[in-house]
């Protein structure tokens, strides 16, 4: 399987390059191997066939931009909450209030640590 620099492919690039690497297999088998849907496999393979690696770059998203960047959320979680809150750990709601963002803005989809 050929490796593709996932940074060049955007957030979903790591899965997309794995799909392209299974070029000889059926979409259903590839979807199981990569952990995605057959629709995504079909879409990624079609985009790769039409445009090569450039077809795997994430397209701009519609909608309003994020309110807060992930680095700001991470930096805040590395500090203890103010004593006046009476808690020892941040909750997403307390963190959102502290950062003055919506609850969704304070939640991150971080991978769980491998033990």
C-alpha positions in Angstrom: 0.0 0.0 0.0 1.3 3.4 -0.9 1.6 5.9 1.9 0.4 9.5 1.4 1.3 12.4 3.6 -1.9 12.8 5.6 -1.1 16.5 6.3 -1.4 17.1 2.5 -4.8 15.5 2.5 -6.5 17.4 5.3 -8.2 16.0 8.4 -9.6 12.9 6.6 -6.4 12.2 4.7 -5.2 9.3 6.8 -8.3 7.3 5.9 -8.3 8.5 2.3 -4.8 7.5 1.6 -5.5 4.0 3.0 -8.5 3.7 0.7 -6.3 4.6 -2.3 -3.7 2.0 -1.2 -6.2 -0.8 -1.4 -6.8 0.0 -5.1 -7.3 -3.7 -6.1 -10.0 -4.5 -3.5 -13.7 -4.1 -3.6 -15.3 -1.1 -1.9 -17.0 -3.1 0.9 -13.8 -4.9 1.9 -11.9 -1.6 1.8 -14.5 0.0 4.0 -14.2 -2.7 6.6 -10.4 -2.5 6.5 -10.3 1.3 6.9 -13.2 1.6 9.2 -15.5 3.8 7.0 -18.5 3.4 4.8 -18.6 2.0 1.3 -20.0 5.4 0.2 -16.9 7.2 1.5 -14.6 4.6 -0.2 -16.4 5.1 -3.5 -16.2 8.9 -3.2 -12.5 8.9 -2.3 -11.6 6.4 -5.1 -13.5 8.4 -7.6 -11.9 11.7 -6.5 -8.4 10.0 -6.7 -9.2 8.6 -10.1 -10.2 12.0 -11.5 -7.6 14.2 -9.8 -4.9 12.1 -8.3 -3.7 13.1 -4.8 -5.1 16.6 -5.3 -8.6 15.0 -5.3 -8.1 13.9 -1.7 -7.6 17.4 -0.3 -10.5 18.4 1.8 -12.8 21.0 0.1 -13.6 24.2 1.9 -16.6 23.7 4.3 -19.7 25.8 4.2 -20.9 27.6 7.3 -19.4 29.9 9.9 -15.9 29.4 11.1 -15.0 27.8 14.4 -15.4 30.1 17.4 -12.2 28.9 19.1 -9.2 27.1 18.0 -8.2 23.7 19.5 -4.9 25.0 20.9 -6.8 27.6 23.0 -9.1 24.8 24.4 -6.1 22.5 25.1 -4.2 25.3 26.8 -7.1 26.1 29.1 -7.6 22.5 30.0 -3.9 22.3 31.1 -4.7 24.9 33.9 -6.8 24.2 36.9 -10.3 25.8 37.0 -10.5 28.9 39.2 -11.1 28.1 42.9 -14.3 30.1 42.9 -15.9 27.4 40.7 -15.4 24.9 43.5 -14.3 22.1 41.2 -11.0 20.4 40.5 -11.5 19.5 36.8 -13.0 21.3 33.9 -16.3 20.1 32.4 -17.1 21.1 28.8 -19.8 23.5 30.0 -17.6 25.3 32.6 -14.8 25.5 30.0 -17.2 26.9 27.4 -18.3 29.6 29.9 -14.7 30.4 30.8 -13.7 30.7 27.1 -16.9 32.5 26.2 -17.8 30.1 23.5 -20.6 27.7 22.9 -20.5 24.2 24.5 -19.5 22.6 21.1 -16.6 25.0 20.9 -15.1 23.7 24.1 -15.4 20.0 23.2 -12.6 18.3 21.3 -12.6 15.0 19.5 -9.3 13.8 20.8 -8.2 10.2 20.4 -8.2 8.2 23.6 -4.8 7.3 24.8 -3.6 3.8 23.8 -2.8 1.7 26.9 
